[in-house]
Structures are given as C-alpha cells and as structure tokens.
Amino acid sequence: MSLWMLIKIVAGLVVLGVVIFTGMLVRHVRQEPMAGVFGELVPVNFEAKPLVALPEADSELPEIDPGAKVFEKAREMIAIGDLQGARDKLRTVVSIYPRSKAAGEARRIVGEMNLDELMSAGRMGNKEVYEVKRGDSYLGIARKFRTTLDMIMHLNGLMDLKSLQPGNELIVMPLEFSIRIEPGKKVLSLWDDGRFVREYPILAVVEAPSGDMKTTIEGKSGVLGERRIPPAAGEYRGATKVLSIERVPAVITAMPEKGAANEDELAQGLYLAPADAEELALLLRVGNEVEFRSSTR
C-alpha cells in the first residue's frame, strides 16, 4: 500500500469520527443529556417545556352565572321600554336557569308584569268580548267560558251582578291556570300551560302532603265569621277566600289578620298573605289542576 493511500484512509476516519462526535454532542445539548465525556465537556440541565404554558386554575375567580347575564339584558330592555322582550328574557331565567342568583328577582318582576296583563281589561291577550244573548245568565256565561263570576265582575268593573240585557257586552277570560305547591320550600306558583305566571310565598304550612301528587281544586267559597259564603252571594266579595283541594284535607286561604302565635293554632291548610290569597282566588276556578311537589325535586 502506498503512503498516499494510507494518508487518505486516516483522513477519512478522522472526518467520520468528527461527524459522529458532533452528532452525539448535538443530541446531548438539544434532546437528551448524556453522561461521560459529553457531560464533563458541556454540562446541560435539559428540561422539556411546552410550547404554550397553560394558566393554573384560580379558585378565587368568580363563577360564571349565565342566568344573571340574561337578567341584566332584561333590565336593559325594561329601561328602553321593550317590555315584551324583557319578559321573554325573564322567563328564560325562570325556566332555563332556575338556580341562578337572579332567578328570585326575575320571578318577582315577571310575575308582576304577567299579572298586570292578566288583570287589565285593556290588554285583551286571551280575553274576548261576549255579546249577551236572550236567556243568558252570569253563571251560564261563566260555565261556557270556563271562568268565574269574580273574574267577570273584575274585568267588567261590576260592583254587583246587575240584570243582563240582550246586546250587553262582557269581557270574559277562560281560567285555565294550574298551581304548583312546594310545601318544603313554602312556595306556591301559578302556571299557564307550562309557562310560569307568578309565585306566592306560603306563610304557614299545616299538615300538607309531603310527597308528590296531582289533584284539582274541589271548591271555592268565602268565610265571614263562622259562615260559609258561596261565590254568587253579594257578601262573597268581602269574605276571606277559601280554596278546597280534592283528596287533600287542607285548604288554601289567607293568614288571619292577627296572625297566630304558632302553627298549632291554625287549621289544616296553606296560608298566604291576605292580598295574595285574594288574588289567587280571583285567578282560579273549580277544576284547575293542583300539583304538590316534594322539596327533593
């Protein structure tokens, strides 16, 4: 072998060694630190880091309440006079976000808006004008339109049931509401075909059903002293209203004006504020559905 060939072989091995050493050094620095000579020559503290650092959870950040956002939008609509839009937003809070911190206030506001519309003769909604025919009576008209004498009197501004004449016009409104009673929460709510109307606080519950059940309103009357007054009697307007419930030995009525020292002094029933009991009696008729719900639902 010639000297020149030997020199080329040695030079090639040197180049190969340098390439291998360089590759291992790059791996040592960029990917995985190695011990031995590389660790001594180039000390590396390699720690892989993510491309994007994710923020740590902060337990002090406020919890998002979508119901509160919808409620604020409803308040803005009320401020600019868009009452129908506001009522739709409030109903969304009540129906979709019942656990929102704003749900209680939403129920109160939308309840007042609903009642203003229901009680006003100027807002027809589901009301209609009926022209009296020969042979009609107030009771007959009430049965025909599934309403009550009290509601007919209220909508038409009547102080008493004056005689009817053919051609007279009466505003009538069918009463197809239902009530939901939650004794554990002391809440009674009024509903119209699955839509929330208004909520009433129950001041006292005396031996009401504790489980779930559905029934109906069985009777409606007034009480003056010890006397029961039927709705057709003139004295009914000033009497304390009483709604009796089918299959349940309890009534819905007003808390006595002087209250009670304790619930043992009250008869079996559900007691509301006098104004609430009066309003509820005006909106309900015999046959309306009553649903009792346990507090676990």
C-alpha positions, 0 to 999 in steps of 0.5 A: 500500500502506498503512503498516499493511500494510507494518508487518505484512509486516516483522513477519512476516519478522522472526518467520520469520527468528527461527524459522529462526535458532533452528532452525539454532542448535538443530541446531548445539548438539544434532546437528551443529556448524556453522561461521560465525556459529553457531560464533563465537556458541556454540562446541560440541565435539559428540561422539556417545556411546552410550547404554550404554558397553560394558566393554573386554575384560580379558585378565587375567580368568580363563577360564571352565572349565565342566568344573571347575564340574561337578567341584566339584558332584561333590565336593559330592555325594561329601561328602553321600554321593550317590555315584551322582550324583557319578559321573554328574557325573564322567563328564560331565567325562570325556566332555563336557569332556575338556580341562578342568583337572579332567578328570585328577582326575575320571578318577582318582576315577571310575575308582576308584569304577567299579572298586570296583563292578566288583570287589565281589561285593556290588554285583551291577550286571551280575553274576548268580548261576549255579546249577551244573548236572550236567556243568558245568565252570569253563571251560564256565561261563566260555565261556557267560558270556563271562568268565574263570576269574580273574574267577570265582575273584575274585568267588567268593573261590576260592583254587583251582578246587575240584570243582563240585557240582550246586546250587553257586552262582557269581557270574559277570560277562560281560567285555565291556570294550574298551581304548583305547591312546594310545601318544603320550600313554602312556595306556591306558583301559578302556571299557564300551560307550562309557562310560569305566571307568578309565585306566592310565598306560603306563610304557614304550612299545616299538615300538607302532603309531603310527597308528590301528587296531582289533584284539582281544586274541589271548591271555592267559597268565602268565610265571614265569621263562622259562615260559609259564603258561596261565590254568587252571594253579594257578601262573597266579595268581602269574605276571606277566600277559601280554596278546597283541594280534592283528596287533600284535607287542607285548604288554601286561604289567607293568614288571619289578620292577627296572625297566630302565635304558632302553627298549632293554632291554625287549621289544616291548610296553606296560608298566604298573605291576605292580598295574595290569597285574594288574588289567587282566588280571583285567578282560579276556578273549580277544576284547575289542576293542583300539583304538590311537589316534594322539596327533593325535586 
